[in-house]
Amino acid sequence: MFTQPPTDLSHLPPLEHIKELMKILSAATRDRGESTMLYDDPDQVTFLTDKTVLNELNLKIQEDSNYPLPEGYFKV
């Protein structure tokens, strides 16, 4: 990946290839109107998979269906 023009990164370490891929994924996510938090600050996204947080949010939504969700969450 990224070894031919117009984006030839073959002379760079593999990390640069991953960074370029992350830029593309971030742009595609932004174009869909979704949160790019995962790409912008991956260290802050660990809470998205925290079962405790999900359970608390589910309880809040059951109590108040209009409860505002943090960025990156959506109702299903």
C-alpha positions, -999 to +999 in steps of 0.1 A: +000+000+000+012+035-008+041+022-029+031+038-062+024+073-074+006+095-066+013+085-030+046+067-030+058+061+006+080+031-002+111+049+010+095+056+044+091+033+074+058+014+077+045+037+103+042+065+077+020+041+056-003+036+086-005+074+092-015+079+056-042+053+059-055+069+090-058+102+072-079+086+045-101+068+069-106+100+089-115+119+058-141+093+048-156+092+082-158+131+083-174+130+048-201+107+062-208+132+090-196+109+117-172+116+146-135+114+138-125+112+174-110+078+169-086+092+144-080+126+160-072+114+195-072+076+198-060+077+234-093+093+244-115+067+228-110+039+252-141+050+271-162+041+241-157+004+248-161+007+286-191-015+296-197+006+327-201+038+307-224+020+282-246+006+310-249+040+326-258+057+294-284+030+287-300+036+321-300+074+315-317+068+281-343+045+296-351+072+321-351+101+296-352+093+259-340+128+251-308+124+272-279+140+253-252+115+244-215+123+243-198+126+210-191+093+194-223+076+208-256+071+191-289+055+200-298+021+184 
